[in-house]
Amino acid sequence: MSLSNAGTPGPAGRSAAQSFYEKVGGHETFVTIVEAFYEGVAHDDVLRPMYPEADLGPAARRLWMFLEQYWGGPTTYGDERGHPRLRMRHAPFKVNPDARDRWLRHMRAGVDAAGLSPADDALLWDYLERAAHSLVNTFED
């Protein structure tokens, strides 16, 4: 699902309205968010084991591609990986409220690092909170 705000064509065939992706600064903004997020994950004793790769780089790339596509940017995620299927992709991992809260804490640092306007921050954060809550698949420790 994309939240692109594409409007009617404007001058030189451009869209009169920007997607959220474009509005917040495009690729560099999402890379900033994801890099700051994974800085926290790298040192988190609950979340880090959920990433089997020694290098978090591939996971970071998948996340920023997903976020970019969701918010109206390039469709690279879907082109390479197909439908996101977030619940299915996270099902092998124990995502309990503690893991969710840790994920949100690190993601909050990422969003803060991007320095978005209050309105854009609120829109993005609302989505991230809802996504995190939807991925909880156990209440066991």
Backbone as numpy.savetxt, mean C-alpha at the origin, in Angstrom:
# Nx Ny Nz CAx CAy CAz Cx Cy Cz
-9.30 -2.75 -7.92 -10.15 -1.58 -7.92 -9.26 -0.35 -7.92
-9.57 0.55 -8.80 -8.79 1.79 -8.88 -9.67 2.94 -8.45
-9.07 3.88 -7.78 -9.80 5.07 -7.38 -9.44 6.24 -8.27
-9.10 5.97 -9.51 -8.72 7.02 -10.43 -9.87 8.00 -10.57
-9.52 9.28 -10.55 -10.50 10.33 -10.69 -10.48 10.91 -12.10
-10.18 10.08 -13.08 -10.04 10.57 -14.45 -11.32 11.29 -14.87
-11.14 12.45 -15.41 -12.28 13.26 -15.83 -12.33 13.37 -17.34
-12.97 14.40 -17.80 -13.08 14.61 -19.23 -11.77 15.15 -19.77
-11.50 14.86 -21.04 -10.24 15.34 -21.61 -10.13 16.86 -21.55
-8.95 17.33 -21.22 -8.67 18.75 -21.17 -7.75 19.13 -22.30
-6.99 20.21 -22.12 -6.06 20.65 -23.17 -5.09 19.55 -23.56
-4.83 19.45 -24.83 -3.88 18.49 -25.39 -4.27 17.05 -25.05
-5.58 16.80 -24.86 -6.06 15.45 -24.59 -5.82 14.96 -23.18
-5.30 15.80 -22.30 -5.06 15.39 -20.92 -6.37 15.35 -20.15
-6.39 14.56 -19.12 -7.55 14.49 -18.25 -7.62 15.77 -17.42
-8.83 16.28 -17.26 -9.02 17.50 -16.48 -8.81 17.23 -14.99
-9.02 15.99 -14.55 -8.83 15.63 -13.15 -7.69 14.63 -13.05
-6.96 14.71 -11.96 -5.85 13.79 -11.75 -6.30 12.60 -10.92
-5.63 11.49 -11.10 -5.84 10.37 -10.20 -5.20 10.72 -8.86
-5.59 10.02 -7.83 -4.97 10.21 -6.53 -3.46 9.98 -6.64
-3.08 8.96 -7.39 -1.67 8.64 -7.62 -0.92 9.87 -8.13
-1.45 10.52 -9.13 -0.81 11.71 -9.69 -0.85 12.87 -8.69
-1.98 13.04 -8.05 -2.17 14.16 -7.14 -1.15 14.18 -6.01
-0.80 12.99 -5.50 0.10 12.94 -4.34 1.57 12.83 -4.72
1.86 12.85 -6.01 3.27 12.85 -6.42 3.74 11.62 -7.15
2.83 10.69 -7.43 3.18 9.55 -8.25 4.15 8.56 -7.60
4.93 7.96 -8.44 5.82 6.86 -8.06 6.68 7.18 -6.84
7.31 8.33 -6.84 8.23 8.66 -5.74 7.52 8.68 -4.38
6.29 9.15 -4.36 5.54 9.18 -3.10 5.29 7.77 -2.59
4.89 6.87 -3.47 4.59 5.51 -3.03 5.87 4.76 -2.65
6.96 5.03 -3.32 8.24 4.43 -2.93 8.65 4.93 -1.54
8.46 6.21 -1.28 8.77 6.78 0.04 7.96 6.08 1.13
6.68 5.92 0.90 5.81 5.26 1.88 6.28 3.84 2.16
6.51 3.11 1.09 6.86 1.69 1.22 8.26 1.52 1.82
9.21 2.35 1.44 10.55 2.23 2.03 10.52 2.48 3.54
9.80 3.51 3.96 9.71 3.78 5.40 8.97 2.65 6.12
7.94 2.11 5.50 7.21 0.98 6.06 8.15 -0.20 6.29
8.91 -0.57 5.28 9.78 -1.74 5.41 10.98 -1.51 6.32
11.35 -0.27 6.55 12.38 0.00 7.56 11.90 -0.49 8.92
10.63 -0.27 9.23 10.07 -0.76 10.48 9.89 -2.26 10.48
9.39 -2.81 9.38 9.17 -4.26 9.30 10.48 -5.02 9.48
11.56 -4.50 8.95 12.86 -5.18 9.01 13.28 -5.49 10.43
12.80 -4.71 11.40 13.21 -4.89 12.79 12.06 -5.34 13.68
10.98 -5.80 13.08 9.80 -6.21 13.83 9.80 -7.73 13.99
9.86 -8.20 15.23 9.98 -9.64 15.48 8.71 -10.42 15.14
7.59 -9.77 14.95 6.36 -10.46 14.56 6.19 -10.44 13.04
6.39 -9.29 12.43 6.16 -9.18 10.99 7.30 -9.71 10.13
8.53 -9.49 10.55 9.66 -9.88 9.69 9.63 -11.35 9.29
9.27 -12.28 10.20 9.23 -13.70 9.80 8.18 -14.01 8.72
7.25 -13.11 8.48 6.25 -13.33 7.44 6.82 -13.12 6.03
8.03 -12.62 5.97 8.70 -12.37 4.69 9.86 -13.35 4.57
9.66 -14.45 3.83 10.69 -15.49 3.78 11.96 -15.08 3.04
11.87 -14.10 2.17 13.05 -13.68 1.42 14.00 -12.93 2.35
15.30 -13.19 2.20 16.30 -12.49 3.00 16.28 -11.00 2.72
16.02 -10.65 1.49 15.98 -9.26 1.04 14.52 -8.82 0.97
14.18 -7.74 1.65 12.80 -7.24 1.62 12.50 -6.46 0.34
13.49 -6.25 -0.50 13.30 -5.49 -1.74 12.18 -6.01 -2.63
12.11 -7.32 -2.90 11.01 -7.81 -3.74 9.63 -7.58 -3.11
9.53 -7.73 -1.80 8.25 -7.48 -1.12 7.89 -6.00 -1.22
8.88 -5.13 -1.07 8.64 -3.69 -1.19 8.15 -3.36 -2.59
8.77 -3.93 -3.58 8.36 -3.68 -4.97 6.91 -4.12 -5.18
6.53 -5.28 -4.68 5.15 -5.75 -4.84 4.17 -4.79 -4.17
4.52 -4.31 -2.97 3.61 -3.41 -2.26 3.47 -2.08 -2.98
4.57 -1.47 -3.41 4.40 -0.17 -4.07 3.70 -0.32 -5.40
3.93 -1.45 -6.11 3.20 -1.67 -7.37 1.70 -1.81 -7.10
1.35 -2.55 -6.04 -0.06 -2.71 -5.68 -0.69 -1.37 -5.34
-0.03 -0.61 -4.46 -0.59 0.68 -4.05 -0.70 1.64 -5.23
0.31 1.67 -6.08 0.25 2.55 -7.26 -0.94 2.20 -8.13
-1.13 0.92 -8.40 -2.24 0.50 -9.26 -3.57 0.83 -8.61
-3.71 0.53 -7.34 -4.96 0.78 -6.63 -5.36 2.25 -6.70
-4.37 3.13 -6.59 -4.65 4.56 -6.52 -4.57 5.26 -7.87
-4.61 4.50 -8.96 -4.74 5.12 -10.28 -3.45 5.26 -11.06
-2.38 4.59 -10.63 -1.11 4.65 -11.33 -0.95 3.48 -12.29
0.28 3.16 -12.62 0.55 2.08 -13.57 -0.07 0.76 -13.13
-0.40 -0.08 -14.09 -1.03 -1.37 -13.82 -0.02 -2.51 -13.77
1.21 -2.20 -13.45 2.28 -3.19 -13.44 1.97 -4.35 -12.50
1.39 -4.07 -11.35 1.08 -5.15 -10.40 0.18 -6.18 -11.07
-0.92 -5.72 -11.63 -1.86 -6.64 -12.28 -1.25 -7.33 -13.49
-0.45 -6.61 -14.24 0.20 -7.19 -15.42 1.12 -8.34 -15.02
1.82 -8.18 -13.92 2.79 -9.19 -13.48 2.20 -10.27 -12.58
1.24 -9.89 -11.75 0.78 -10.82 -10.71 -0.71 -11.16 -10.77
-1.43 -10.51 -11.65 -2.86 -10.78 -11.73 -3.63 -10.03 -10.65
-4.83 -10.50 -10.37 -5.68 -9.89 -9.36 -4.97 -9.91 -8.00
-5.11 -8.86 -7.21 -4.40 -8.82 -5.92 -4.73 -9.97 -4.97
-6.00 -10.37 -4.88 -6.40 -11.47 -3.98 -5.72 -11.35 -2.61
-5.91 -10.20 -1.99 -5.20 -9.92 -0.75 -5.43 -10.96 0.35
-6.68 -11.34 0.56 -6.95 -12.32 1.63 -6.28 -13.66 1.31
-6.35 -14.09 0.05 -5.73 -15.36 -0.33 -4.21 -15.30 -0.15
-3.60 -14.20 -0.58 -2.14 -14.09 -0.49 -1.66 -14.01 0.96
-2.52 -13.53 1.85 -2.12 -13.41 3.26 -2.59 -14.60 4.12
-3.39 -15.48 3.56 -3.95 -16.61 4.31 -2.89 -17.51 4.95
-1.74 -17.74 4.31 -0.74 -18.63 4.95 -0.12 -18.05 6.22
-0.33 -16.78 6.48 0.30 -16.12 7.61 -0.71 -15.89 8.72
-0.22 -15.96 9.96 -1.08 -15.68 11.12 -1.18 -14.16 11.26
-2.30 -13.63 10.80 -2.54 -12.19 10.89 -3.56 -11.98 12.00
-3.04 -11.75 13.18 -3.91 -11.51 14.33 -3.93 -10.01 14.62
-4.71 -9.57 15.60 -4.76 -8.13 15.89 -3.39 -7.51 16.20
-2.50 -8.26 16.84 -1.17 -7.72 17.12 -0.41 -7.48 15.81
-0.44 -8.43 14.90 0.24 -8.27 13.61 -0.37 -7.11 12.83
-1.69 -7.02 12.85 -2.38 -5.91 12.19 -1.92 -4.57 12.75
-1.89 -4.46 14.07 -1.51 -3.20 14.70 -0.06 -2.84 14.40
0.81 -3.83 14.37 2.21 -3.57 14.02 2.31 -3.10 12.58
1.58 -3.76 11.69 1.57 -3.37 10.27 1.11 -1.92 10.15
0.05 -1.59 10.85 -0.46 -0.22 10.81 0.54 0.78 11.39
1.23 0.42 12.44 2.22 1.32 13.03 3.34 1.63 12.02
3.83 0.61 11.34 4.90 0.82 10.36 4.36 1.56 9.12
3.13 1.25 8.75 2.55 1.95 7.60 2.29 3.41 7.95
1.92 3.68 9.19 1.73 5.07 9.62 3.03 5.85 9.46
4.14 5.24 9.80 5.45 5.89 9.62 5.70 6.16 8.14
5.30 5.23 7.29 5.47 5.42 5.86 4.62 6.55 5.33
3.37 6.59 5.72 2.49 7.66 5.25 2.99 9.00 5.78
3.41 9.04 7.03 3.96 10.28 7.58 5.18 10.75 6.80
6.03 9.81 6.38 7.23 10.16 5.63 6.90 10.82 4.29
5.72 10.51 3.75 5.34 11.07 2.46 4.92 12.53 2.55
4.53 12.99 3.73 4.15 14.38 3.91 2.96 14.81 3.08
1.94 13.99 3.03 0.74 14.30 2.25 -0.08 15.41 2.91
-0.94 16.02 2.13 -1.87 17.00 2.69 -2.79 16.26 3.67
-3.39 16.96 4.63 -4.29 16.28 5.57 -5.42 15.51 4.87
-6.00 16.07 3.84 -7.09 15.38 3.15 -6.61 14.12 2.44
-5.47 14.21 1.77 -4.93 13.05 1.06 -4.47 11.99 2.05
-3.86 12.41 3.14 -3.43 11.50 4.19 -4.65 10.75 4.74
-5.71 11.46 5.02 -6.92 10.83 5.59 -7.52 9.82 4.63
-7.56 10.14 3.36 -8.13 9.23 2.36 -7.30 7.95 2.27
-6.00 8.11 2.17 -5.10 6.95 2.10 -5.17 6.13 3.38
-5.12 6.82 4.51 -5.12 6.11 5.80 -6.41 5.34 6.02
-7.53 5.89 5.61 -8.80 5.19 5.74 -8.74 3.85 5.00
-8.23 3.88 3.78 -8.11 2.65 3.01 -7.18 1.66 3.71
-6.01 2.13 4.15 -5.03 1.24 4.77 -5.57 0.59 6.04
-6.29 1.36 6.84 -6.90 0.79 8.05 -7.92 -0.28 7.70
-8.77 0.02 6.74 -9.79 -0.96 6.35 -9.14 -2.22 5.79
-8.12 -2.06 4.96 -7.42 -3.21 4.40 -6.78 -4.05 5.51
-6.12 -3.40 6.45 -5.47 -4.12 7.54 -6.47 -4.91 8.36
-7.59 -4.30 8.68 -8.61 -4.99 9.47 -9.20 -6.16 8.70
-9.32 -6.03 7.39 -9.92 -7.10 6.59 -9.02 -8.33 6.48
-7.74 -8.17 6.75 -6.80 -9.28 6.58 -6.58 -10.08 7.86
-7.17 -9.65 8.97 -7.06 -10.43 10.19 -7.74 -11.77 9.95
-6.99 -12.86 10.21 -7.55 -14.19 9.94 -7.51 -15.11 11.16
-7.07 -14.56 12.29 -7.09 -15.33 13.54 -7.05 -14.36 14.72
-7.56 -14.83 15.84 -7.48 -14.04 17.07 -6.59 -14.75 18.08
-5.88 -15.77 17.62 -4.93 -16.49 18.47 -3.60 -15.76 18.49
-2.88 -15.91 19.60 -1.54 -15.32 19.70 -0.54 -16.11 18.89
